[in-house]
Amino acid sequence: MLSSSNVVDESSTAPNVPVSKNQSTKKQPKRRSQKQQAPNSRSKQKYSSPSGPWNADYNTSVRTQKKIQTAATSPPKGSGDSIQVAHSILRTLLDAPATECNAANVVCALTLSAKTVGGTEGAKNKSPVSLQSSGFQRSLMDTLDVLQMLVDKRKLAPRQLCNAAWAVAKHVDYDDSLFPRKNDNFIFVKDNSNSYATWDLNEQQLNDDDSGKRIDEVFNLIALRMIEHLDQTRDKYGTKNTGKRVQSGELCMLLWAYAVAKPRDCPPGWEQPRRLERLTDGFEKAKDKMSSKNAYDKESDVNLVTFLDMDDSKLTRSKTSTADDEDNNTQPRGITSRLFDAAAISFCQGEGAAVMDSEKKAETMLKSCTWNELANIAWSFATRGACGTSESDAMMTFLAKEATRRIKFSMEAPPTLTGGKRNQFCKLLPRDVVQIAWALGTMESDNASVGDALVYLVDAVNEYWIADSNSSNERHRQIKSWKCADLVQMATALSHGRLDNQSVLTAIYEESLERIQSSSPGKFSTSEISILLWAQARLYLTSKYGSVFQEFTGAAARTLMQQMKGKANQHSDERLLPPATLPKMGLRSQEQANLAWSLTVLGHYDSDVVALLQNIVHAASSSGDGVIQLEHAHQLWQSYFLLSEDCPAAVEFVPAEFSQFLEKKWNIEKNRGKQSSSRHRTISQTLELMRVAHRNEYDEDVDVAIVLQEDSSWTHTAQKDLDNQEGRVKVAVEFDGPFHFTVMASTGKDLTMIENGVKIAPRVLGHTVLKYRLLKKKGWAVVRIPYYEWDKIPSFASMERQRYLQRALKTHETISFSGVDVSQYQAMPQTRHSRFD
């Protein structure tokens, strides 16, 4: 719940902010009413037959439609439960003669059923077992078989395909047992070894009747039909121009369906796939003594996993690509990914990154979208993780520009403007804009570049809601109308996008602090508070940038502790609460790891923060299922290692067995094979030219390690033997790429300053600060090589690179390039406190 270098153990694990379907920031597109379709008739057969007719004429299908609608509005006696009503709707369709039905009836029954099961809040709590026993799932799968047959024979119009996908996605969203929505590929690490194996949990999650595979086939078939349609209805700049183009609202609904049914594998910035580890038997015994067992559901048995030894070549770290990496292996595009690419082209009516406008008189589909549709398009692409292609990146960039244009237009629109234009452009809801900003930030965290689009969009948000240019930029708390989820999403957007817009950030945390401290309704949930703390730590917002940030840290910790005590019904002074308290109040393993990591990065240890850390680590060490995700274990180890010296009271209750377990997993992670980026290699090659002994990718992920004698004055005397470090000085040369800093220009004003030649130094991010603290505690002197200094030196200027490293590392007193070209050592500028700063 994560990333600058995008290496999970060195950064925070990003929270999965807006994907909760109960949050107000995620709006589901309104399903458009469907038109009746009258396919050509075929031979008579029962519905269960793959060659059944389902080809009734219009008048006959209307009569069937009325029966289906009656089943929804006037269910039989004794079927008041939403599941029973939905079942009655599907049975009405299936019991009707196949010759009296057509594709429109099938889509109608699915959509009404989906609305019925999703319309009752309590229905979500139905267990899969009770649903299967009621026969509802069986009827649903029979209906989907009919749908698949009709889609295969091209009997559904594009609008019906969108409606059908929406209906299936709603059923999946309601009942997780129907379809394994996440590609849960986990790596289980064998104890005492670097070996690992991948286990596809999809196979275990499928039902006995294999409903997951059948639903997946339906989704894939609908996607293929829609890709065909989108390819055939491009404008004159495309390859073809035949057929009626699908409408923006229908395409938006389709993308929402696939984002819900097939979301991204991991949160932004996570290493893929996720890795799990069994807690050791020794620790399990110790854990049982220190706490009672939690009431967790243990349907899956991890003992069933067979661990396999892999080749050493497969132990090399597999991470998401970063700006420091070179070529990335291109994987074949899946059907759903191709659908999103095709949709991106259709929205902009062009090809790839060079998206071209249609005729001047005609608006592109993207410009005709409502605010609601723009927000849902952005949410769908980010939730699916459909980024990194020229089509998706170009579309999202244009979408951001369109949103920015509309915000500015709404501020400048004359009062005389009325009608549809004012409703489309000026009826502006915070959640729409914030959702677009979150999507752009998520894409930036996934290393998909959208240029300066996010910068200008956040600037527009600041101008519209926060800063009043007519009153000396005074703040009037206009964002008090924002919901808590809006504040959380915008903070996450800025942290993912690495934007240091202090005006927006200060306003968000001032408003959040006031809500946390007040007794008014509409407070933050515990998970939302943990996300705000993560965003603050990610951007390293300390008291240096405003007192509100330090006050928020303490207030957030105090609020969480009060809610924890209230949940546990504990009013005594006992410091440790039952471990099951945190998961019950919404602080699960991901939130626990994020909180521990965030509070350690921020380094503000008042009594409330200490108490919260004690309970977090206690709960994490008392996991009831005996399994810990390695990304969480790495975060917990970083926190424990630093807190043991900086704030020992926070970790005084950590069992020795658990800390040893975390340390071992951290060491295994650091010993895994790694690949240096191109910039790392150029630094190494330059040091070789200078005859400075060093080692790349050394212990603790040090980019370039140099070991000197304790009394050495110059780095060129470095020792070749790095293993014998007694009585020596360890120097860690760290190249900090763009993802270690906030973006160079976080506001439009910054962009203008850069264009005018003004130098702006970005701010280092929290995960990099934490890494340097870890290295320094382990005895390393850290020398930072920021990308904005190193990249200024042309690749062909090897002598200039040597001069730079001579200053940064004090390698030689004199470097002679020729008889007349000599470089004398000069001390670092006064802006740096020391050469090891």
Protein Blocks (a to p, Z undefined) as FASTA:
>chain_A
ZZfklpaklmccdddfklpfkbmklccddddddddddddddddddfklmkbgklacfklm
mmmmmmmmmmmmmccehilbfklmmmmmmmmmmmpcfklgcfklmmmmmmmmmmmmmmpm
klmmpcfklmmmnommmmmmmmmmmmmmmmmnopacfklmmmmmmmmmmmmmmmmmlpcf
bacddddddehiabdcdddfklmmpcfkommmmmmmmmmmmmmmmmmmmmmmccfklmbd
gdjdddfklmmmmmmmmmmmmccfbdghiacddddddddfklmmmmmmmpccddddffbc
fklpccddddfklmpccddddfkbccdddddddfklmmmmmmmmmmnopahjllccddfk
lccfklmpcfklmmmmmmmmmmnopghiaklmmmmmmmmmmmmmmmmmmmmpcfklgcjl
lmmmmmccfklmmmmmmmmmmmmmnopaehjmlmmmmmmmmmmmmmcckngoiaehlmmm
pcfklmmmmmmmmmmnopacfklmmmmmmmmmmmmmpmcehiacfklmmmmmmmmmmnop
afknojklmmmmmmmmmmmmmmmmmmnopabfbfbdcfklmmmnopafklmmmmmmmmmm
nopacfklmmmmmmmmmmmmmcfklpacfklmmmmmmmmmmmmmmmmmlmmmgcfklmmm
mmmmmmmmmmpccdddfklmmmmmmmmmnopacdehiehhiabacdddfkbcbfklpcfb
lmlmghiacdddddddfklpccfblcfklmmmmmnopacdddddfklmmmmmmmmmnopa
cddddfklmmmpcfklmmlmmmmmmmmnombfbdcfbfklccddddddfkbmbfkZZ
